[in-house]
Amino acid sequence: MRLEQLDGKQIAVLGAGREGRCALAVLNERLKQADLSVLVEHGERPGQWPGWVGPFDQRLQQFDVLLRSPGVRVDHPALVAARQAGVRIVNPASLWFSERSDVTVIGVTGSKGKSTTASLLAHLLQASSRRVLLAGNIGDPLLGHLDTKADVVVLELSSYQLADLEATLSMGLITRLFDEHLDWHGSREAYFACKLRLVELLAGRPLLINAADPVLLAWTRSVDGLVQVNRWPEFHRREDSLWLADDVCLDLAELQLSGRHNLDNAALAMAAAARCGVEIADSLTALRSFRPLVHRLEALGRVGGLFWINDSISTSPHATRAALEMLNGQPVTLIAGGQARPADWQPVLEWCRAQPLAALIALPDNGWEVANALVREACVAGQSTRLVDSIAEAVAAAADLSPPGSSVLLSPGAPSFPRFRDFEARGDAFRQALADYSERSTA
């Protein structure tokens, strides 16, 4: 749907988060005759537009077009009824694609590692003098960049965004595939189907996957245009090194990134950059200069004789397991817990049986349930656990329970809702709580 087709219509934006606010601002600026409203089920809506805060119901059917923010489920009963009544439901990013078919777009998704991989790829392309826009689930919403001068857009896509996106992609990357967001999608199959909509949007154009992930490989093996990265002779990881065919390219120690899994991400980014015409030597130089993203295994330094790490991006047990693997051999106090939702903590249990935690701090709302499971499996040394009500209490408890010289890892393994707006707000709260603790302890 083109923007011009929206003029004169009654339009409701569903949700007032980043995507919703961006859509309202763009439509207000670009459309002269549109009747705009904003509808929010919970929280606050922007004050300058009409609308309401409350349940989505049959009132949605009074509009011509609904712009669905990613957090609103595509199968919400009120949306299903509105669609059946003839209301057009549009993903805001689809509007950008309808206007900017002249721009090359590379889509990046995955259950883990998509933000780092997208950022890595954008960094490699920028280092080769391309004009690059990094947008989507990371950075700014795509619709806000209708006037971009970029040659290439690297677009990070969540399953929520992919669910109904109408787009044409030039290349796609998938990092990992495991159970996530089952409370939103309802089942593993539905979640995987949303992630693999990337295949539909590529229509046979190159799909680069991390072929070291057996689940991802099994679900994509018959896809047209499939490129199996992280497997010989493509870029691939061997232990702590990145290889191309039989040649070693660099060692993990040369990067500012931590953890072997980031070599998997680097392999995908390098393979994509090469297909965009970037010289391998130039990409390797750029790779060495890439700085880690905040809230992703972010080292906060030593405070009180402990090494503090902010991995607030961790919203699944698989991500927590990867963070623990990065700290292999070190005593670790884990701060875990967040929104209660279906999740499989078995990967963390398996790791901690062999590598018991020095201590465990349990955050609301599901932290105590996680702690009980870890204690039952003898995954915490001396059953050293504590239930807290806030990030500030978690920092104080970790300082109290952790052995000298150990690492304190915030890797919640769960979403930040409803205690925080998003994982970034949670990570910022952790950083601030640590700063406050440091100031008190040195006063």
Protein Blocks (a to p, Z undefined) as FASTA:
>chain_A
ZZklmgopacddedjbfklmmmmmmmmmmpmkbccddddfbhcddfkbgcdeddddfklm
mpmbdcddfklcfklmklmmmmmnopacddfklmmmmmmmmbccdddedjehklmmmmmm
mmmmmmnopacddehjeojafklmmmbcbfbdcddddfklmmmpccddfbdcdfbdcdeh
klmnopaklmmmmmmmmmmmnnopacdddfkbmklmmmmmmpghiacehiafbdcdehja
ccehjacfbdfklpmbecjklmmmmmmmmmmmmmnopafklmmmmmmmpccdehiapaeb
jeehiacddffkpmcfklmmmmmmmmgoiacdddeddddddddfklmmmmmmmmccfbdc
dddfklmmmmmmmmmnopaghhiacddfbfklmmmmmmmmpcghiacdddehpafbfkbm
blmlmmmmmmmmmmmmmmmmmZZ
